[in-house]
Amino acid sequence: MDDDLAALKEFLANAILAEDFEMAATLRDRIAALEAQRPLPPSKLRRQEPGKMGLGTSDQKFRPPEGWKPPRRPDMMTSNTKPRRGGR
């Protein structure tokens, strides 16, 4: 099958050089049909699941980088508080 495919590609190149575009189109279609019959190599891609994709990534779930540690949580008694000015 690979020999047939290589021969067809050579005929296609010759047809293009000879400017026989009808023959080139026919050969192109034959090559596409033969390549469609060839088994595809196994893929690492998986079907995406709606709602589990992160923004700007193709990973299904967030995975932090190696060695990443979460930052310390702020002390809720001191951080992000404003002093009160008088009562109502």
CYANA upper distance limits for C-alpha pairs under 8 A (distance plus 0.5 A):
  1 MET  CA      5 LEU  CA      6.73
  2 ASP  CA      6 ALA  CA      6.60
  3 ASP  CA      7 ALA  CA      6.61
  4 ASP  CA      8 LEU  CA      6.59
  5 LEU  CA      9 LYS  CA      6.70
  5 LEU  CA     31 ILE  CA      6.93
  5 LEU  CA     34 LEU  CA      7.68
  6 ALA  CA     10 GLU  CA      6.76
  7 ALA  CA     11 PHE  CA      6.73
  8 LEU  CA     12 LEU  CA      6.53
  8 LEU  CA     27 LEU  CA      7.04
  8 LEU  CA     30 ARG  CA      8.46
  8 LEU  CA     31 ILE  CA      7.23
  9 LYS  CA     13 ALA  CA      6.74
  9 LYS  CA     27 LEU  CA      8.25
  9 LYS  CA     31 ILE  CA      7.84
 10 GLU  CA     14 ASN  CA      6.80
 11 PHE  CA     15 ALA  CA      6.56
 11 PHE  CA     27 LEU  CA      8.08
 12 LEU  CA     16 ILE  CA      6.70
 12 LEU  CA     23 MET  CA      8.27
 12 LEU  CA     24 ALA  CA      5.82
 12 LEU  CA     27 LEU  CA      6.40
 12 LEU  CA     28 ARG  CA      7.49
 13 ALA  CA     17 LEU  CA      6.77
 13 ALA  CA     24 ALA  CA      8.43
 14 ASN  CA     18 ALA  CA      6.63
 15 ALA  CA     19 GLU  CA      6.53
 15 ALA  CA     20 ASP  CA      5.66
 15 ALA  CA     21 PHE  CA      7.32
 15 ALA  CA     23 MET  CA      6.95
 15 ALA  CA     24 ALA  CA      5.99
 16 ILE  CA     20 ASP  CA      6.52
 16 ILE  CA     21 PHE  CA      6.82
 16 ILE  CA     24 ALA  CA      6.66
 20 ASP  CA     24 ALA  CA      6.80
 21 PHE  CA     25 ALA  CA      6.51
 22 GLU  CA     26 THR  CA      6.88
 23 MET  CA     27 LEU  CA      6.64
 24 ALA  CA     28 ARG  CA      6.48
 25 ALA  CA     29 ASP  CA      6.76
 26 THR  CA     30 ARG  CA      6.86
 27 LEU  CA     31 ILE  CA      6.63
 28 ARG  CA     32 ALA  CA      6.70
 29 ASP  CA     33 ALA  CA      6.69
 30 ARG  CA     34 LEU  CA      6.74
 31 ILE  CA     35 GLU  CA      6.62
 32 ALA  CA     36 ALA  CA      6.61
 33 ALA  CA     37 GLN  CA      7.13
 34 LEU  CA     38 ARG  CA      7.26
 48 GLN  CA     52 LYS  CA      8.43
 48 GLN  CA     53 MET  CA      7.99
 48 GLN  CA     60 GLN  CA      7.68
 49 GLU  CA     53 MET  CA      7.61
 49 GLU  CA     60 GLN  CA      7.93
 52 LYS  CA     60 GLN  CA      6.05
 52 LYS  CA     61 LYS  CA      6.85
 53 MET  CA     57 THR  CA      7.63
 53 MET  CA     58 SER  CA      7.31
 53 MET  CA     59 ASP  CA      7.06
 53 MET  CA     60 GLN  CA      5.59
 53 MET  CA     61 LYS  CA      7.14
 54 GLY  CA     58 SER  CA      7.78
 54 GLY  CA     59 ASP  CA      7.43
 54 GLY  CA     60 GLN  CA      7.47
 54 GLY  CA     61 LYS  CA      7.44
 54 GLY  CA     62 PHE  CA      7.48
 64 PRO  CA     68 TRP  CA      6.92
 74 PRO  CA     79 SER  CA      7.01
 75 ASP  CA     79 SER  CA      6.43
 76 MET  CA     80 ASN  CA      8.05
 77 MET  CA     81 THR  CA      8.26
